[in-house]
Amino acid sequence: MTPPPFFIVGCDRSGTTMLRLILDGSPDVAIPTESMILVDFAGRAGDALATDEEFASLAGAVWRHPKVREWGLAGGPPLRQGRTGPAAYRAAIESPFLAYAELHGKPHWGDKTPYYVGELDQVKRVFPEARIVNLVRDGRDVALSLLRVPFGPGNVWAAARQWRAAVDAGDTASARYGEDVLTIRYEDLVSDPEPVVRRVCEFCEIAYRPQMLAIENAAAGRLAAGQEGWFAELYAGIGTRSVGKWRTGMTRSQQAVFAAGASEALRRHGYDVPDAGRPPAVPAAAYAAHNWTIKVWNFARLHVWQERGREVPHVIRRRLQRR
């Protein structure tokens, strides 16, 4: 029996890239960099693809998506005959994943797109048999990491909201889809990786090999171009050096602000929330305005300058949809 596709999700900077590199080391599965196509083409999911030409048009648009273009696929999508009716949309979405797996000599594919943690109903509509691996990390360590990257929030207040929303979405999906969702903690993964990875492999129905844990040997060639600096610690391999950084990296004021916005979600996943006192009496509107200013600057720096605008229409559309 063919194992189902699986999707690695969670809040950004929760270790999803590390887990992708680990599982990509299995002989059974190839996992490309982030896809985003299930979100960016969701509006086409209900299209009646009545002809091969309509399928070819959609498959070609998926193939040309800027995220898919980063996967190094040669030529164009396989323009199969007879891809019409209800299965056609899935076939168009799945086509680059299958091609990526074939390119890397693997029989199956997986996906690592943290953003999908808030879009799992859409994922399950297209791939109802899909397994979901939901990765949760202490939100305060996530916040410290998010504040250092150009796609992150502008302050701790906004980071707490982003982390809590992702964790809540993952928990909602777990309740809704039951045994199709496996939630693991980053801290458990890095402190004792072998049993956790074995559990994930069993859940995803892929083979485990001990060498999968040597991600330092794979990191350099498997990261998205231009993003290597965001994942520098991966080159040192799996370890606990990033666990609990918030205890010294956050001021008490920042700890209080984060706890005010996300303490219930922290405790729900077993994280200690020591009393950091009362958060500063700063109106939410001030935090939001500061966050917006930083996000606009980062948007220009990342999507306009670094990426030369290739994803701007998609990014704007996603943000409008989320609102």
QUIRALIN-V233342 format. One record per residue. N is the residue number from 1. RES is the residue in three letters. SS is DSSP state (2 for helix, 1 for strand, 0 for the rest). Layout:
N/RES/SS
N/RES/SS
This chain:
1/MET/0
2/THR/0
3/PRO/0
4/PRO/0
5/PRO/0
6/PHE/1
7/PHE/1
8/ILE/1
9/VAL/1
10/GLY/1
11/CYS/0
12/ASP/0
13/ARG/0
14/SER/0
15/GLY/0
16/THR/2
17/THR/2
18/MET/2
19/LEU/2
20/ARG/2
21/LEU/2
22/ILE/2
23/LEU/2
24/ASP/2
25/GLY/0
26/SER/0
27/PRO/0
28/ASP/0
29/VAL/1
30/ALA/1
31/ILE/1
32/PRO/0
33/THR/0
34/GLU/0
35/SER/0
36/MET/0
37/ILE/2
38/LEU/2
39/VAL/2
40/ASP/2
41/PHE/0
42/ALA/2
43/GLY/2
44/ARG/2
45/ALA/0
46/GLY/0
47/ASP/0
48/ALA/0
49/LEU/0
50/ALA/0
51/THR/0
52/ASP/2
53/GLU/2
54/GLU/2
55/PHE/2
56/ALA/2
57/SER/2
58/LEU/2
59/ALA/2
60/GLY/2
61/ALA/2
62/VAL/2
63/TRP/2
64/ARG/0
65/HIS/0
66/PRO/2
67/LYS/2
68/VAL/2
69/ARG/2
70/GLU/0
71/TRP/0
72/GLY/0
73/LEU/0
74/ALA/0
75/GLY/0
76/GLY/0
77/PRO/0
78/PRO/0
79/LEU/0
80/ARG/0
81/GLN/0
82/GLY/0
83/ARG/0
84/THR/0
85/GLY/0
86/PRO/0
87/ALA/0
88/ALA/2
89/TYR/2
90/ARG/2
91/ALA/2
92/ALA/2
93/ILE/2
94/GLU/2
95/SER/2
96/PRO/2
97/PHE/2
98/LEU/2
99/ALA/2
100/TYR/2
101/ALA/2
102/GLU/2
103/LEU/2
104/HIS/0
105/GLY/0
106/LYS/0
107/PRO/0
108/HIS/1
109/TRP/1
110/GLY/1
111/ASP/1
112/LYS/1
113/THR/0
114/PRO/2
115/TYR/2
116/TYR/2
117/VAL/2
118/GLY/2
119/GLU/0
120/LEU/2
121/ASP/2
122/GLN/2
123/VAL/2
124/LYS/2
125/ARG/2
126/VAL/2
127/PHE/0
128/PRO/0
129/GLU/0
130/ALA/0
131/ARG/1
132/ILE/1
133/VAL/1
134/ASN/1
135/LEU/1
136/VAL/1
137/ARG/0
138/ASP/0
139/GLY/2
140/ARG/2
141/ASP/2
142/VAL/2
143/ALA/2
144/LEU/2
145/SER/2
146/LEU/2
147/LEU/0
148/ARG/0
149/VAL/0
150/PRO/0
151/PHE/0
152/GLY/0
153/PRO/0
154/GLY/0
155/ASN/0
156/VAL/2
157/TRP/2
158/ALA/2
159/ALA/2
160/ALA/2
161/ARG/2
162/GLN/2
163/TRP/2
164/ARG/2
165/ALA/2
166/ALA/2
167/VAL/2
168/ASP/2
169/ALA/2
170/GLY/2
171/ASP/2
172/THR/2
173/ALA/2
174/SER/2
175/ALA/2
176/ARG/2
177/TYR/2
178/GLY/2
179/GLU/2
180/ASP/2
181/VAL/1
182/LEU/1
183/THR/1
184/ILE/1
185/ARG/1
186/TYR/2
187/GLU/2
188/ASP/2
189/LEU/2
190/VAL/2
191/SER/2
192/ASP/0
193/PRO/2
194/GLU/2
195/PRO/2
196/VAL/2
197/VAL/2
198/ARG/2
199/ARG/2
200/VAL/2
201/CYS/2
202/GLU/2
203/PHE/2
204/CYS/2
205/GLU/0
206/ILE/0
207/ALA/0
208/TYR/0
209/ARG/0
210/PRO/2
211/GLN/2
212/MET/2
213/LEU/2
214/ALA/0
215/ILE/2
216/GLU/2
217/ASN/2
218/ALA/0
219/ALA/2
220/ALA/2
221/GLY/2
222/ARG/2
223/LEU/0
224/ALA/0
225/ALA/0
226/GLY/0
227/GLN/0
228/GLU/2
229/GLY/2
230/TRP/2
231/PHE/2
232/ALA/2
233/GLU/2
234/LEU/2
235/TYR/2
236/ALA/2
237/GLY/0
238/ILE/0
239/GLY/0
240/THR/0
241/ARG/0
242/SER/0
243/VAL/0
244/GLY/0
245/LYS/0
246/TRP/2
247/ARG/2
248/THR/2
249/GLY/2
250/MET/0
251/THR/0
252/ARG/2
253/SER/2
254/GLN/2
255/GLN/2
256/ALA/2
257/VAL/2
258/PHE/2
259/ALA/2
260/ALA/2
261/GLY/2
262/ALA/2
263/SER/2
264/GLU/2
265/ALA/2
266/LEU/2
267/ARG/2
268/ARG/2
269/HIS/0
270/GLY/0
271/TYR/0
272/ASP/0
273/VAL/0
274/PRO/0
275/ASP/0
276/ALA/0
277/GLY/0
278/ARG/0
279/PRO/0
280/PRO/0
281/ALA/0
282/VAL/0
283/PRO/0
284/ALA/2
285/ALA/2
286/ALA/2
287/TYR/2
288/ALA/2
289/ALA/2
290/HIS/2
291/ASN/2
292/TRP/2
293/THR/2
294/ILE/2
295/LYS/2
296/VAL/2
297/TRP/2
298/ASN/2
299/PHE/2
300/ALA/2
301/ARG/2
302/LEU/2
303/HIS/2
304/VAL/2
305/TRP/2
306/GLN/2
307/GLU/0
308/ARG/0
309/GLY/0
310/ARG/0
311/GLU/0
312/VAL/2
313/PRO/2
314/HIS/2
315/VAL/2
316/ILE/2
317/ARG/2
318/ARG/2
319/ARG/2
320/LEU/2
321/GLN/2
322/ARG/2
323/ARG/0
